Amino acid sequence: MAQYTAFPASMSSGSASHTAQSAGPSRSDTEESFPFNRADSTPLTERTTYADMGPRGHTDPAYRYVKTEQATEQPLALTLGVEFEMILATYIWPKKRQEPYHIQISHDGVTAVRSALQRPIEAICCACNQPHYFYLPVAIQNYLHGYGKWDVEADCSVVLTDEESLALGVNSEYFACYAIEIKTRVLSVNENLYTTPSRVNPGYTHSISYVEEIRATLAHLHSIFNAPSTDGTQPRYRLITNRKCGLHVHIGNGRLGLPLQTLKNMMSTCIACEPAIDSMMAGDRIGGCSAATAETGAGYYNPKTGALPQEGPDAAPYNSSLFALHAAATYIRREDAAKGVLPPDMYPENRFAADPEVAKAASQYSLAAAAALIQHAPDLNSIKQLAKTFQHACTVNTENLYDFQSTDAHARNAKMTVEFRQHAPTLDPAVATSWVDFLVSLTQHSHNTSREQYGALMQNEFSSLAFTAIGLLETVGARQETIAHYMLKLGSCWSVDHVVADASLAGPKTPDAYWHNKRSENALALNTIHENHPMKPLLFENCNENLRQLSRRHINERMLIKFLSGGYGQFTDRQLAGLDMRFMGAQAESALQKLRIGYKNPQRAAAQTYEPYRPYQGNANVAQPDYVSEQPALDRDMVDIAAMMHCSPESTQAVSPSGSDWCAEVETPVMGGFIPICLQR
């Protein structure tokens, strides 16, 4: 019977005993990283080795029983598809809109965008580096193309924001706004698209890469719909994006599908590096769950609860992060254990008895614990069960994946891809291609990295609060153009450590160069539109809001709020050491205490009303922290989070005496026992 070790013992933290006597200063329980050293006794022929088999590839017997060890040695033939959501705003005066709604679900908008894509597109040949025109393979209406061509559809989930609807004002009846979704064909990472025969070199045909195909198409749409007017004519239509839209990227591997270990490494990296990935996002794409620092007794906890607002322009995004799902599930797991509720017969609960590491990881609010549950999952179905009912509304969606042995009818026609849903919508070629390149590089790195190497990354680089987005891009092997793009976008704040230090700096925060560049582009486009043109208020509101979400200060503050509320989980003393928490003033230590692994969440008062779907604003009688008067430039959102971080008397039970290293047994409702907590001060 074949066995394997996910990560060897040399890369793990060892098998520390869960007793107070065995936890010494050299390796405390709070400093322990979860060892991925489980020996799986499942026979290789029965083990789920591929997460999918590609479109309609389930019945091919040639690929049914490929062992994991052989599968990981095969190079990936990656395929991908990108979904761009947007709004086509049209000014139809002197006609009036017939429908009462601002957004139209109509073929008129779809036809207009599809017609634009059917025109000749200029691209750069990847072989001779020469510009040429080609025709994009675009699906005609009602054509069953099987993802072999670009397609345009109406998307009922895309709407104008409330602010944009108000900006239309009294002229709203003369506007028709169409909800549009553009889907690429199935793009190949390793194979180029042959486009047009050369006019000067007989027998030679130009070709373009998947990156150039995306770039050229977005540039083409911009030239038709959004390019500034040079002859004084006023626009009657514009393609715009807002926070109600999205950019979704599907990654697959054709017929063979992704090996299970590759999928685990991908998802574990997204969890462990969530702070670094958040720093690459727009502000409205950063969400989290504050279950790690919340009071107990709420019963249920939503993955969007607590860390960020639930309504308005700064509301938490629709798609929850993988760690937010873990935090919410851990909260519910602890609540059920305290009430004596029997655990469900699903992963990870069904592995508690057989695998103590799974039981421990399922009760801890840490990025390492969430990654450990992914790595210890015995099959694809177990990974899906971690997302519970939020599988689709997640930044990494696995609902399109099926086990190659599945008899589910949906599996025969599934896309068989991992869908990444976090990124903000964009029509900018550089933004879109940089994000796609990162995801492709992440997938290839996850496949090519051995278990030993990945275990070392998890315990070293990925576990550090100083690990940067640039470090992540370099680790996965992203293109130099992608790294250069994010270096400009990120400025000097690349990690949680940088974000916390930036909050402690005195003086106003100057906008970054990337923000200035985007502002100049928007100003150029708006200045060509007449001041009294009815479309200008809509475009002005749209540009301003998108610029605000791209502001580095706004992004940093969202990350800071998420970090302080436990949205990135809890950490060891070693991880928290060195953080510059001066901006918190007298509340700094109590804030850090909530972020330590082993923090005992206070019990909610019986008379206190608390809605788990909304962020808890703290006790109104609590004095405001010192930093409010010292740093008046900070937004008021920081005042609310400081109140929420106030350390209640119940939470001081795990605090060690000053100047001592000790190990205190702190009671926890999980599994009805004790977990040794060693806090080094």
Secondary structure, 3 states (H helix, E strand, C coil): CCCEECCCHHHCCCCCCCCCCCCCCCCCHHHCCCCCCCEECCCHHHCCCECCCCCCCCCCHHHCCCCHHHHHHCCCCCEEEEEEEEEEEEECCCCCCCCCCCEECCHHHHHHHHHHHCCCEEEECCCCCCEEEECCCECCCCCCCCCCCEEEEECCCCCCCHHHHHHHHHHHHHEEEEEEEEECCCEECCCCEEEEECCCCCCCEEEECHHHHHHHHHHHHHHHHHCCCCCCCCCCEEEECCCCCCEEEEEECCCCCCEHHHHHHHHHHHHHCHHHHHHCCCHHHCCCCCHHHCCECCCCCCCCCCCCCCCCCCCCCCCECHHHHHHHHHHHHHHHHHHCCCCCCCCCHHHCCCCHHHHHHCCCCCHHHHHHHHHHCCCHHHHHHHCHHHCCCECEECCCCCCCCCCCHHHHHCCCCEEECCCCCCCCHHHHHHHHHHHHHHHHHHHHCCHHHHHHHHHCHHHCCCCCHHHHHHHHCCCHHHHHHHHHHHCCCCCHHHHHHHHCCCCCCCCCHHHHHHHHHHHHHHHCCCCCCCCHHHHHHHHHHHHHHHCHHHHHHHHHHHHHCCCCCCECHHHHCCCCCHHHHHHHHHHHHHCECCCCCCECCCCCCCCCCCCCCCCCCCCCCCHHHHCCCCCCHHHHHHHHCCCCHHHHHHCCCCCCEEEEEEECCHHHCEEEEEEEC
